Amino acid sequence: MIWRQLFPGVAEADWRDWRWQQRNALTSAEELGRIVALTDRERRGLALAEGGARVGVTPYYASLMDPGHPACPVRMQAIPAPAEAGNAPGDLEDPIGEEPHRPARAIVHKYRDRALFLVVDRCAVYCRHCTRRRITLGGGGGFDRAAVEEGLAYIREHPEVRDVIVSGGDPLVLSDGRLEEILAGLRAVPHVQLLRVATRAPVTCPMRITEALAALLRRFAPLFVITHFNHPKECTADARDACERLVDHGVPVENQSVLLRGVNSSARILTDLNQTLLTFRVRPYYLHQGDLAAGTAHLRTPLSTGIAILDAMRGRTSGLAIPHLAVDLPGGGGKVTLQPSYLLGEGSQVAGGQDVRGHWLRDSSGERRFYPAPPGEDCACAYEKVYYADAE
């Protein structure tokens, strides 16, 4: 195992202990330089981050780095670039407009029936593309017990909230006991139907997904784990074990990747990633266009890149492996999804001696196909009012 060479003298029991991984995160050029041959650019990025933006990489995640290639996708996600210290045109401190929808320190309530519950400002690994970097990289203030209690009170007082996303930071840096307190508090609210836990632990610290944790999460079903693989290099045997442990305990796992320039901005990479995740029994859900977070422009792609990637994937892999390309609009406009356009327009075709109206579309290979319109256009559901009579 390569980690034995990189971290000589570390006992396997320690390596497999998620607390040891978090306590021994690599935070400096000196520590990271023992693992990889840092370039001048990487050293400059680390120096600019010092005393400002947090840097932290679990030994496990650091062990995935290519020691000799600075374009390694793990290095690019974990080691700050010099460009991170500056802003590009359009960069925003609050790129998706959360602050105007933050009625309590720990709550973001942008959508009527969903609330984001921020329970911690720390992560096992600090991703350089983080959209919530104003909080996670050191400037937003922590979330103590008082903030969490205030958040629970807000959710109890708002019966329209049926879906709560527990996030941060990464909530799985917390102990099992603290997580249980938070999840039990949410599950005690009658109108909360669905819980989601957003975490990168299966990717950056898979040791965190213990049997005890998986069993704990299952007790609060329906609960989904939303994780964040970005590159097939992250799809290790340990990561597979972590994902399968959750699924085996009845906890569904979905993945939300971020489209990152030079990291995964290729149809081949994303097809490989998502096909591999399906073998982990993890469902690819979103491919996020990079948000306009300050200091991340060097990692963002043009919108056309993501659309072209989906177009290249369609017809070449299972639909299960193709995520939704989502753009979280600046200013709090919420998510919209983009996809290639297959609709060429309305038209007609002669069939059975008759001129049939319909639409022309293109298939994944570029061929034109005709889809005839049905004989009727009324799509009202006659039983709808009967079925929902008691709700009106």
C-alpha positions as a Python dict, from the first residue, in 0.01 Angstrom:
ca = {
    (1, 'M'): (0, 0, 0),
    (2, 'I'): (140, 337, -103),
    (3, 'W'): (41, 505, 223),
    (4, 'R'): (290, 291, 411),
    (5, 'Q'): (568, 441, 200),
    (6, 'L'): (437, 796, 236),
    (7, 'F'): (365, 775, 608),
    (8, 'P'): (623, 531, 751),
    (9, 'G'): (573, 438, 1113),
    (10, 'V'): (197, 493, 1109),
    (11, 'A'): (11, 190, 1243),
    (12, 'E'): (-273, 54, 1029),
    (13, 'A'): (-514, 100, 1320),
    (14, 'D'): (-430, 472, 1321),
    (15, 'W'): (-456, 500, 941),
    (16, 'R'): (-802, 344, 952),
    (17, 'D'): (-914, 581, 1230),
    (18, 'W'): (-1102, 881, 1090),
    (19, 'R'): (-1014, 1086, 1396),
    (20, 'W'): (-645, 1024, 1331),
    (21, 'Q'): (-696, 1130, 969),
    (22, 'Q'): (-857, 1458, 1074),
    (23, 'R'): (-603, 1531, 1348),
    (24, 'N'): (-312, 1473, 1110),
    (25, 'A'): (-435, 1674, 813),
    (26, 'L'): (-154, 1827, 608),
    (27, 'T'): (-173, 2205, 621),
    (28, 'S'): (159, 2349, 505),
    (29, 'A'): (402, 2345, 214),
    (30, 'E'): (650, 2163, 435),
    (31, 'E'): (403, 1880, 508),
    (32, 'L'): (264, 1857, 154),
    (33, 'G'): (617, 1874, 11),
    (34, 'R'): (695, 1543, 174),
    (35, 'I'): (419, 1381, -33),
    (36, 'V'): (455, 1553, -373),
    (37, 'A'): (718, 1754, -557),
    (38, 'L'): (556, 2094, -512),
    (39, 'T'): (595, 2333, -803),
    (40, 'D'): (685, 2699, -756),
    (41, 'R'): (325, 2779, -848),
    (42, 'E'): (188, 2548, -576),
    (43, 'R'): (429, 2691, -320),
    (44, 'R'): (321, 3042, -414),
    (45, 'G'): (-45, 2945, -380),
    (46, 'L'): (18, 2795, -35),
    (47, 'A'): (210, 3105, 73),
    (48, 'L'): (-73, 3335, -38),
    (49, 'A'): (-326, 3121, 151),
    (50, 'E'): (-122, 3125, 471),
    (51, 'G'): (-296, 3318, 747),
    (52, 'G'): (-610, 3351, 533),
    (53, 'A'): (-783, 3068, 351),
    (54, 'R'): (-773, 2734, 532),
    (55, 'V'): (-570, 2450, 386),
    (56, 'G'): (-615, 2094, 509),
    (57, 'V'): (-572, 1755, 341),
    (58, 'T'): (-625, 1422, 515),
    (59, 'P'): (-328, 1186, 480),
    (60, 'Y'): (-561, 947, 295),
    (61, 'Y'): (-656, 1205, 31),
    (62, 'A'): (-296, 1322, 4),
    (63, 'S'): (-193, 962, -68),
    (64, 'L'): (-402, 977, -388),
    (65, 'M'): (-193, 1263, -529),
    (66, 'D'): (38, 1203, -824),
    (67, 'P'): (371, 1308, -669),
    (68, 'G'): (527, 1414, -998),
    (69, 'H'): (246, 1581, -1195),
    (70, 'P'): (100, 1920, -1090),
    (71, 'A'): (-209, 1864, -1309),
    (72, 'C'): (-311, 1574, -1085),
    (73, 'P'): (-685, 1626, -1018),
    (74, 'V'): (-641, 1559, -646),
    (75, 'R'): (-360, 1815, -618),
    (76, 'M'): (-564, 2072, -811),
    (77, 'Q'): (-859, 2029, -576),
    (78, 'A'): (-661, 2038, -253),
    (79, 'I'): (-361, 2269, -306),
    (80, 'P'): (-441, 2638, -358),
    (81, 'A'): (-333, 2809, -681),
    (82, 'P'): (-205, 3167, -676),
    (83, 'A'): (-514, 3275, -872),
    (84, 'E'): (-724, 3186, -567),
    (85, 'A'): (-591, 3493, -385),
    (86, 'G'): (-746, 3731, -641),
    (87, 'N'): (-1087, 3797, -790),
    (88, 'A'): (-1194, 3776, -1153),
    (89, 'P'): (-1470, 3988, -1307),
    (90, 'G'): (-1805, 3857, -1185),
    (91, 'D'): (-1665, 3684, -876),
    (92, 'L'): (-1888, 3708, -569),
    (93, 'E'): (-1832, 3645, -199),
    (94, 'D'): (-2185, 3502, -182),
    (95, 'P'): (-2212, 3351, -531),
    (96, 'I'): (-2554, 3187, -503),
    (97, 'G'): (-2722, 3455, -292),
    (98, 'E'): (-2756, 3271, 38),
    (99, 'E'): (-2708, 3559, 281),
    (100, 'P'): (-3040, 3738, 207),
    (101, 'H'): (-3215, 3406, 279),
    (102, 'R'): (-3040, 3339, 609),
    (103, 'P'): (-3301, 3403, 880),
    (104, 'A'): (-3084, 3233, 1142),
    (105, 'R'): (-2709, 3179, 1163),
    (106, 'A'): (-2735, 2811, 1073),
    (107, 'I'): (-3025, 2832, 824),
    (108, 'V'): (-3047, 2918, 455),
    (109, 'H'): (-3410, 2914, 341),
    (110, 'K'): (-3418, 2995, -31),
    (111, 'Y'): (-3684, 2747, -143),
    (112, 'R'): (-4025, 2729, 22),
    (113, 'D'): (-4022, 2360, 120),
    (114, 'R'): (-3644, 2310, 169),
    (115, 'A'): (-3394, 2448, 414),
    (116, 'L'): (-3017, 2423, 431),
    (117, 'F'): (-2896, 2357, 786),
    (118, 'L'): (-2533, 2461, 837),
    (119, 'V'): (-2408, 2272, 1142),
    (120, 'V'): (-2031, 2316, 1116),
    (121, 'D'): (-1778, 2533, 931),
    (122, 'R'): (-1498, 2273, 912),
    (123, 'C'): (-1408, 2002, 659),
    (124, 'A'): (-1170, 1707, 651),
    (125, 'V'): (-1031, 1849, 325),
    (126, 'Y'): (-1078, 2209, 213),
    (127, 'C'): (-1171, 2199, -156),
    (128, 'R'): (-1029, 2491, -350),
    (129, 'H'): (-1349, 2519, -556),
    (130, 'C'): (-1581, 2547, -254),
    (131, 'T'): (-1886, 2764, -319),
    (132, 'R'): (-1925, 2839, 52),
    (133, 'R'): (-1562, 2938, 98),
    (134, 'R'): (-1664, 3258, 281),
    (135, 'I'): (-1761, 3019, 563),
    (136, 'T'): (-1548, 2707, 524),
    (137, 'L'): (-1215, 2868, 444),
    (138, 'G'): (-1204, 3071, 760),
    (139, 'G'): (-1411, 3388, 749),
    (140, 'G'): (-1770, 3307, 834),
    (141, 'G'): (-1766, 3221, 1201),
    (142, 'G'): (-1838, 2883, 1352),
    (143, 'F'): (-2166, 2713, 1430),
    (144, 'D'): (-2181, 2642, 1801),
    (145, 'R'): (-2455, 2462, 1988),
    (146, 'A'): (-2650, 2783, 2029),
    (147, 'A'): (-2654, 2838, 1652),
    (148, 'V'): (-2770, 2482, 1592),
    (149, 'E'): (-3045, 2511, 1852),
    (150, 'E'): (-3155, 2836, 1693),
    (151, 'G'): (-3167, 2655, 1356),
    (152, 'L'): (-3377, 2371, 1498),
    (153, 'A'): (-3616, 2625, 1649),
    (154, 'Y'): (-3654, 2796, 1311),
    (155, 'I'): (-3736, 2467, 1138),
    (156, 'R'): (-3990, 2377, 1409),
    (157, 'E'): (-4161, 2712, 1355),
    (158, 'H'): (-4190, 2677, 976),
    (159, 'P'): (-4429, 2396, 880),
    (160, 'E'): (-4367, 2452, 509),
    (161, 'V'): (-4017, 2302, 546),
    (162, 'R'): (-4042, 1933, 454),
    (163, 'D'): (-3685, 1871, 336),
    (164, 'V'): (-3369, 1962, 533),
    (165, 'I'): (-3016, 1941, 393),
    (166, 'V'): (-2761, 1907, 676),
    (167, 'S'): (-2441, 2065, 552),
    (168, 'G'): (-2171, 2312, 644),
    (169, 'G'): (-1871, 2257, 617),
    (170, 'D'): (-1888, 1884, 631),
    (171, 'P'): (-2120, 1751, 902),
    (172, 'L'): (-1931, 1421, 917),
    (173, 'V'): (-1636, 1589, 1087),
    (174, 'L'): (-1865, 1584, 1392),
    (175, 'S'): (-1881, 1291, 1631),
    (176, 'D'): (-2153, 1026, 1604),
    (177, 'G'): (-2303, 1157, 1927),
    (178, 'R'): (-2329, 1514, 1802),
    (179, 'L'): (-2471, 1401, 1466),
    (180, 'E'): (-2730, 1192, 1646),
    (181, 'E'): (-2841, 1492, 1853),
    (182, 'I'): (-2885, 1704, 1540),
    (183, 'L'): (-3064, 1437, 1335),
    (184, 'A'): (-3288, 1340, 1628),
    (185, 'G'): (-3382, 1704, 1671),
    (186, 'L'): (-3483, 1724, 1305),
    (187, 'R'): (-3666, 1392, 1300),
    (188, 'A'): (-3871, 1505, 1601),
    (189, 'V'): (-4023, 1783, 1387),
    (190, 'P'): (-4348, 1637, 1246),
    (191, 'H'): (-4347, 1830, 918),
    (192, 'V'): (-3988, 1736, 824),
    (193, 'Q'): (-4030, 1442, 584),
    (194, 'L'): (-3687, 1409, 425),
    (195, 'L'): (-3331, 1449, 551),
    (196, 'R'): (-3018, 1484, 342),
    (197, 'V'): (-2661, 1483, 469),
    (198, 'A'): (-2414, 1654, 236),
    (199, 'T'): (-2063, 1519, 288),
    (200, 'R'): (-1740, 1455, 105),
    (201, 'A'): (-1626, 1196, 360),
    (202, 'P'): (-1656, 893, 125),
    (203, 'V'): (-1408, 1075, -104),
    (204, 'T'): (-1166, 1244, 135),
    (205, 'C'): (-1188, 1031, 450),
    (206, 'P'): (-1375, 705, 379),
    (207, 'M'): (-1269, 573, 721),
    (208, 'R'): (-1538, 802, 861),
    (209, 'I'): (-1810, 575, 720),
    (210, 'T'): (-1805, 318, 998),
    (211, 'E'): (-2061, 47, 1064),
    (212, 'A'): (-2182, 251, 1362),
    (213, 'L'): (-2227, 566, 1153),
    (214, 'A'): (-2412, 383, 875),
    (215, 'A'): (-2646, 226, 1131),
    (216, 'L'): (-2700, 565, 1296),
    (217, 'L'): (-2795, 731, 967),
    (218, 'R'): (-3033, 448, 881),
    (219, 'R'): (-3229, 511, 1200),
    (220, 'F'): (-3334, 850, 1065),
    (221, 'A'): (-3473, 729, 731),
    (222, 'P'): (-3581, 856, 493),
    (223, 'L'): (-3230, 1002, 478),
    (224, 'F'): (-3006, 1042, 175),
    (225, 'V'): (-2631, 1094, 174),
    (226, 'I'): (-2523, 1341, -95),
    (227, 'T'): (-2155, 1305, -170),
    (228, 'H'): (-1908, 1468, -406),
    (229, 'F'): (-1675, 1263, -628),
    (230, 'N'): (-1516, 1469, -907),
    (231, 'H'): (-1269, 1234, -1073),
    (232, 'P'): (-1224, 857, -1117),
    (233, 'K'): (-886, 888, -939),
    (234, 'E'): (-1094, 935, -621),
    (235, 'C'): (-1280, 607, -678),
    (236, 'T'): (-1062, 383, -464),
    (237, 'A'): (-1138, 51, -295),
    (238, 'D'): (-1176, 241, 35),
    (239, 'A'): (-1423, 483, -125),
    (240, 'R'): (-1621, 191, -267),
    (241, 'D'): (-1634, 25, 75),
    (242, 'A'): (-1762, 347, 232),
    (243, 'C'): (-2039, 391, -25),
    (244, 'E'): (-2143, 28, -18),
    (245, 'R'): (-2151, 26, 362),
    (246, 'L'): (-2406, 308, 353),
    (247, 'V'): (-2616, 142, 82),
    (248, 'D'): (-2601, -196, 258),
    (249, 'H'): (-2750, -26, 565),
    (250, 'G'): (-3034, 118, 356),
    (251, 'V'): (-2893, 469, 316),
    (252, 'P'): (-2917, 583, -50),
    (253, 'V'): (-2613, 770, -183),
    (254, 'E'): (-2621, 1027, -463),
    (255, 'N'): (-2331, 1215, -615),
    (256, 'Q'): (-2299, 1579, -710),
    (257, 'S'): (-1986, 1658, -910),
    (258, 'V'): (-1858, 2004, -992),
    (259, 'L'): (-1735, 2068, -1344),
    (260, 'L'): (-1375, 2185, -1296),
    (261, 'R'): (-1151, 2313, -1573),
    (262, 'G'): (-849, 2092, -1616),
    (263, 'V'): (-974, 1846, -1353),
    (264, 'N'): (-1274, 1670, -1505),
    (265, 'S'): (-1375, 1889, -1801),
    (266, 'S'): (-1385, 1598, -2045),
    (267, 'A'): (-1658, 1358, -2152),
    (268, 'R'): (-1421, 1064, -2115),
    (269, 'I'): (-1338, 1149, -1754),
    (270, 'L'): (-1697, 1214, -1648),
    (271, 'T'): (-1828, 904, -1825),
    (272, 'D'): (-1562, 696, -1651),
    (273, 'L'): (-1641, 860, -1316),
    (274, 'N'): (-2016, 808, -1334),
    (275, 'Q'): (-1999, 455, -1469),
    (276, 'T'): (-1766, 368, -1181),
    (277, 'L'): (-1996, 533, -927),
    (278, 'L'): (-2284, 320, -1051),
    (279, 'T'): (-2078, 11, -968),
    (280, 'F'): (-2047, 159, -617),
    (281, 'R'): (-2431, 179, -619),
    (282, 'V'): (-2404, 558, -610),
    (283, 'R'): (-2641, 750, -839),
    (284, 'P'): (-2492, 1040, -1038),
    (285, 'Y'): (-2731, 1327, -971),
    (286, 'Y'): (-2594, 1673, -1051),
    (287, 'L'): (-2300, 1802, -1249),
    (288, 'H'): (-2266, 2154, -1115),
    (289, 'Q'): (-2140, 2439, -1325),
    (290, 'G'): (-1883, 2614, -1108),
    (291, 'D'): (-2038, 2890, -898),
    (292, 'L'): (-1899, 3245, -916),
    (293, 'A'): (-1721, 3205, -582),
    (294, 'A'): (-1438, 3454, -535),
    (295, 'G'): (-1102, 3304, -622),
    (296, 'T'): (-1233, 3010, -828),
    (297, 'A'): (-1246, 3154, -1181),
    (298, 'H'): (-937, 2956, -1285),
    (299, 'L'): (-1136, 2636, -1225),
    (300, 'R'): (-1458, 2740, -1401),
    (301, 'T'): (-1557, 2630, -1750),
    (302, 'P'): (-1770, 2807, -2012),
    (303, 'L'): (-2133, 2694, -2003),
    (304, 'S'): (-2086, 2549, -2350),
    (305, 'T'): (-1831, 2300, -2216),
    (306, 'G'): (-2077, 2124, -1987),
    (307, 'I'): (-2345, 2110, -2257),
    (308, 'A'): (-2097, 1963, -2505),
    (309, 'I'): (-1989, 1701, -2251),
    (310, 'L'): (-2348, 1588, -2192),
    (311, 'D'): (-2403, 1576, -2567),
    (312, 'A'): (-2097, 1354, -2605),
    (313, 'M'): (-2214, 1125, -2323),
    (314, 'R'): (-2568, 1081, -2454),
    (315, 'G'): (-2603, 762, -2653),
    (316, 'R'): (-2259, 644, -2546),
    (317, 'T'): (-2341, 543, -2190),
    (318, 'S'): (-2644, 454, -1982),
    (319, 'G'): (-2882, 733, -1896),
    (320, 'L'): (-2819, 639, -1533),
    (321, 'A'): (-2462, 766, -1577),
    (322, 'I'): (-2563, 1106, -1714),
    (323, 'P'): (-2624, 1369, -1445),
    (324, 'H'): (-2823, 1690, -1469),
    (325, 'L'): (-2606, 1989, -1559),
    (326, 'A'): (-2709, 2247, -1298),
    (327, 'V'): (-2635, 2617, -1278),
    (328, 'D'): (-2705, 2785, -944),
    (329, 'L'): (-2793, 3134, -1060),
    (330, 'P'): (-2618, 3432, -902),
    (331, 'G'): (-2819, 3649, -666),
    (332, 'G'): (-3027, 3367, -522),
    (333, 'G'): (-3212, 3279, -843),
    (334, 'G'): (-3186, 2909, -762),
    (335, 'K'): (-3085, 2614, -977),
    (336, 'V'): (-3170, 2570, -1342),
    (337, 'T'): (-3063, 2275, -1555),
    (338, 'L'): (-2914, 2288, -1903),
    (339, 'Q'): (-2891, 2021, -2168),
    (340, 'P'): (-2813, 1992, -2538),
    (341, 'S'): (-3099, 2084, -2765),
    (342, 'Y'): (-3235, 1786, -2957),
    (343, 'L'): (-3549, 1961, -3081),
    (344, 'L'): (-3507, 2092, -3436),
    (345, 'G'): (-3856, 2234, -3472),
    (346, 'E'): (-4211, 2163, -3580),
    (347, 'G'): (-4285, 2012, -3915),
    (348, 'S'): (-4468, 1739, -4099),
    (349, 'Q'): (-4410, 1407, -4271),
    (350, 'V'): (-4621, 1207, -4512),
    (351, 'A'): (-4736, 879, -4358),
    (352, 'G'): (-5001, 652, -4502),
    (353, 'G'): (-5073, 907, -4772),
    (354, 'Q'): (-5149, 1176, -4512),
    (355, 'D'): (-4956, 1486, -4407),
    (356, 'V'): (-4883, 1425, -4038),
    (357, 'R'): (-4785, 1714, -3812),
    (358, 'G'): (-4520, 1672, -3544),
    (359, 'H'): (-4166, 1763, -3447),
    (360, 'W'): (-3825, 1696, -3596),
    (361, 'L'): (-3551, 1602, -3351),
    (362, 'R'): (-3193, 1486, -3381),
    (363, 'D'): (-3063, 1172, -3219),
    (364, 'S'): (-2729, 1134, -3041),
    (365, 'S'): (-2550, 1059, -3368),
    (366, 'G'): (-2693, 1369, -3540),
    (367, 'E'): (-2958, 1192, -3751),
    (368, 'R'): (-3296, 1366, -3799),
    (369, 'R'): (-3597, 1181, -3654),
    (370, 'F'): (-3966, 1262, -3682),
    (371, 'Y'): (-4201, 1238, -3383),
    (372, 'P'): (-4568, 1268, -3490),
    (373, 'A'): (-4812, 1465, -3280),
    (374, 'P'): (-5095, 1264, -3121),
    (375, 'P'): (-5453, 1305, -3245),
    (376, 'G'): (-5560, 1489, -2930),
    (377, 'E'): (-5410, 1775, -2730),
    (378, 'D'): (-5616, 1784, -2411),
    (379, 'C'): (-5381, 1657, -2133),
    (380, 'A'): (-5601, 1732, -1833),
    (381, 'C'): (-5622, 1451, -1572),
    (382, 'A'): (-5992, 1397, -1509),
    (383, 'Y'): (-5939, 1220, -1175),
    (384, 'E'): (-5700, 1481, -1033),
    (385, 'K'): (-5965, 1686, -852),
    (386, 'V'): (-6123, 1374, -706),
    (387, 'Y'): (-5792, 1236, -577),
    (388, 'Y'): (-5691, 1566, -416),
    (389, 'A'): (-6039, 1675, -303),
    (390, 'D'): (-5950, 1659, 68),
    (391, 'A'): (-5639, 1870, 15),
    (392, 'E'): (-5823, 2160, -149),
}
